[in-house]
């Protein structure tokens, strides 16, 4: 009689990586797709919606035997499910580590990240430039009376927020190109919770956006390789990629310093110094930029309130709540416009960031680094799904 092969530890006690559930309809049947939002795994698993809670229990703390008893599902079926998740790299373990290793090798060879999100502005150069020019033509000139040091711009998809992108970037149209663009984003789905830099460039429909290696290397010399520890988190990160065509279109060949900035109102998972905090970034990057010289343009890729059932709220957003959210956003923006980053973060932290502002860290960092004499509100808009 043949022996049953032993179940590997990472299958017997599965730990599901971060996933994004997507609604799918096939032949009139509603299903849920499990997608890797980092895009490191390119495959998606489709399950019945009721199975989402089951796979969410694959958190590395319980064995399949324990999960079987909790949910009343045969252990053999759970083992089969865990193996299939592992095959597509959705479990932490050797299969995913192999995908990550292969990706690192490809990136080392190419020297740049692919940027699928950037193509939302247009797949080809002509299509992309045409769309950006059309949006800029429709945007009002803010008629600012001083050179622009930085912008706060959304990272919402262009389908919903294109006019707001254009309203912001219209403020730098025709201005002299900066020596570099410091692009401050958010780590939405990656493994790291600290400052994450990269030495790699980025593809875009308008050509490769190169890194400012002098600044990045100086920053690494100050903060250590820990800021590169989660460099792969830039792969698939839309808060960076969505701005690349605009930067290339309006700032020419200016290199970028692309950084994922943690939320300073949220404690880091481990206070062990293995990752750099937002506070450490601001002082170190200021010195790196001073040493590099030249003019930097700061772009904080930031969305404001996120409310509704898809973000954990119990009820759909009604008209009254829309008004309340807008009032809250405008109150917090008023604090931001005072120009004091610590006061801004304290104001949002004081309310527990109840409406889930995204990218508090990038907004605060832009303010701390640019040190503007004044902050102007060019455009505010909300999107309701």
Residue pairs with C-beta under 8 A, 6 or more apart in sequence:
7 64
7 79
8 93
8 94
10 86
10 91
10 92
10 93
10 94
11 64
11 79
11 82
11 83
11 86
11 91
11 93
12 63
12 64
13 60
13 61
13 62
13 63
13 64
14 58
14 60
14 64
14 82
14 85
14 86
14 91
15 58
15 59
15 60
15 91
15 92
15 93
16 55
16 56
16 58
16 59
16 85
16 90
16 91
16 92
17 36
17 41
17 89
17 90
17 91
17 92
17 96
18 36
18 37
18 38
18 189
19 34
19 35
19 36
19 37
19 55
19 90
20 34
20 35
20 36
20 37
20 189
21 32
21 33
21 34
21 35
21 52
22 32
22 33
22 34
22 35
22 44
23 30
23 31
23 32
23 33
24 30
24 31
24 32
24 33
24 46
25 31
26 46
30 49
31 46
31 47
31 48
31 49
32 46
32 47
32 48
32 49
32 51
32 52
33 44
33 45
33 46
33 47
34 44
34 45
34 46
34 47
34 52
34 55
34 85
34 90
35 44
36 42
36 44
36 89
36 90
37 188
37 189
37 236
38 189
38 190
38 232
38 233
38 235
38 236
39 116
39 235
39 236
40 89
40 96
40 99
40 100
40 103
40 232
40 235
40 236
41 88
41 89
41 90
41 96
41 99
43 88
43 89
44 88
45 84
45 85
45 88
45 90
47 55
54 67
54 71
54 73
54 81
55 81
55 85
57 67
57 70
57 71
58 67
58 82
58 85
58 91
60 92
62 70
64 75
64 78
64 79
64 82
65 75
67 73
67 78
68 74
68 75
68 78
82 91
85 91
86 93
86 95
87 95
89 95
89 96
89 98
89 99
90 96
100 232
103 232
103 235
104 232
107 113
107 200
107 232
107 235
111 200
111 201
112 200
112 201
112 202
112 203
112 208
113 198
113 200
113 201
113 202
113 203
113 234
113 235
113 241
114 203
114 235
115 202
115 203
115 204
115 241
115 244
116 236
116 241
117 236
117 238
117 241
117 242
118 202
118 203
118 204
118 205
118 241
118 242
118 244
118 245
119 128
119 205
120 157
120 158
120 159
120 242
121 128
121 131
121 132
121 158
121 205
121 242
121 245
121 246
122 128
122 129
122 130
122 131
122 132
122 205
122 245
123 205
124 205
125 205
125 206
125 207
127 205
128 205
128 206
128 245
128 249
129 206
129 249
132 166
132 245
132 246
132 249
135 162
135 163
135 165
135 166
136 166
136 169
136 170
136 173
138 163
138 166
139 163
139 166
139 167
139 169
139 170
140 167
140 170
141 170
142 167
142 170
142 171
142 376
142 378
144 171
144 376
146 373
146 374
147 175
148 171
148 172
148 175
148 297
149 297
149 298
149 370
149 371
149 372
150 297
150 298
150 299
150 300
150 366
150 367
150 369
150 370
150 372
151 168
151 169
151 171
151 172
151 297
151 298
151 299
151 300
152 168
152 300
152 302
152 336
152 363
152 366
153 164
153 165
153 168
153 169
153 243
153 246
153 299
153 300
153 301
153 302
154 161
154 164
154 165
154 301
154 302
154 303
155 185
155 186
155 238
155 239
155 242
155 243
155 301
155 302
155 303
155 358
155 359
156 164
156 303
156 383
157 238
157 242
158 165
158 242
160 383
161 381
161 383
163 379
163 381
164 379
164 381
165 242
165 246
167 378
167 379
168 378
168 379
169 246
169 250
170 378
171 378
172 250
172 251
172 297
173 250
175 250
177 251
177 252
177 253
177 254
178 251
178 254
178 294
178 295
178 296
178 297
179 254
179 292
179 293
179 294
179 295
179 296
180 212
180 215
180 254
180 255
180 256
180 257
180 292
180 294
180 296
180 297
181 247
181 251
181 254
181 255
181 256
181 257
181 296
181 297
181 298
181 299
182 256
182 257
182 259
182 285
182 289
182 296
182 297
182 298
182 299
182 366
182 369
183 240
183 243
183 247
183 256
183 257
183 258
183 259
183 299
183 301
184 259
184 261
184 298
184 299
184 300
184 301
184 359
184 361
184 362
184 365
184 366
185 237
185 239
185 240
185 258
185 259
185 260
185 261
185 301
185 359
185 362
186 237
186 239
186 260
186 261
186 263
186 301
186 302
186 358
186 359
186 361
186 362
187 193
187 196
187 230
187 233
187 237
187 260
187 262
188 237
188 238
188 239
188 358
189 233
189 236
189 237
190 196
190 230
190 232
190 233
190 234
190 237
190 260
191 230
191 232
191 233
192 229
192 230
192 233
192 260
192 275
193 262
193 268
193 269
193 275
194 226
194 227
194 229
194 230
194 262
194 268
194 274
194 275
194 276
194 277
195 223
195 227
195 259
195 260
195 261
195 262
195 275
195 276
195 277
195 278
195 280
195 281
196 227
196 228
196 229
196 230
196 231
196 233
196 234
196 259
196 260
197 216
197 219
197 220
197 227
197 228
197 231
197 257
197 258
197 259
198 211
198 216
198 228
198 231
198 234
198 258
199 211
199 213
199 216
199 217
199 228
199 231
200 211
200 231
200 234
201 208
201 209
201 210
201 211
202 208
202 209
202 240
202 241
202 244
202 256
202 258
203 209
204 241
204 244
204 245
204 248
205 245
206 244
206 245
206 248
206 249
207 248
209 244
209 247
209 248
209 255
209 256
210 253
210 255
210 256
211 255
211 256
211 257
211 258
212 255
212 256
212 257
212 292
213 255
214 292
215 257
215 285
215 288
215 289
215 292
216 257
218 287
218 288
218 291
218 292
219 227
219 257
219 284
219 285
219 288
220 227
220 228
222 284
222 287
222 288
223 276
223 280
223 281
223 284
224 276
226 273
226 274
226 275
226 276
227 275
227 276
229 274
229 275
230 260
230 275
233 260
234 240
234 258
234 260
237 260
239 260
239 301
239 359
239 362
240 258
240 260
240 301
242 301
243 299
243 301
247 254
247 256
247 299
251 297
254 297
257 285
259 281
259 285
259 365
261 278
261 281
261 359
261 361
261 362
261 365
262 268
262 277
262 278
262 361
263 278
263 353
263 359
263 360
263 361
264 277
264 278
264 279
264 345
264 360
264 361
264 364
265 345
265 348
265 349
265 353
265 360
268 275
268 277
276 284
278 361
278 364
278 365
281 365
282 341
282 364
282 365
282 368
282 369
285 365
285 369
286 368
286 369
289 296
289 369
296 369
298 365
298 366
298 369
298 370
299 366
300 359
300 362
300 363
300 365
300 366
301 359
301 362
302 357
302 358
302 359
302 360
302 362
302 363
303 357
303 358
303 359
304 329
304 332
304 333
304 355
304 357
304 358
305 325
305 328
305 329
305 355
305 356
305 357
305 382
306 355
306 356
306 357
306 358
307 313
307 317
307 321
307 325
307 355
307 356
308 316
308 317
308 385
309 315
309 316
310 385
311 356
317 325
317 384
322 382
322 384
325 355
325 382
326 380
326 382
328 355
329 355
329 380
329 382
330 380
332 344
332 347
332 348
332 357
333 377
333 380
335 343
335 344
335 347
336 344
336 363
336 367
336 375
337 374
337 375
337 376
337 377
338 344
338 375
339 367
339 372
339 373
339 374
339 375
340 367
341 364
341 365
341 367
341 368
342 364
344 360
344 363
344 364
344 367
345 360
345 364
348 357
348 360
353 360
367 375
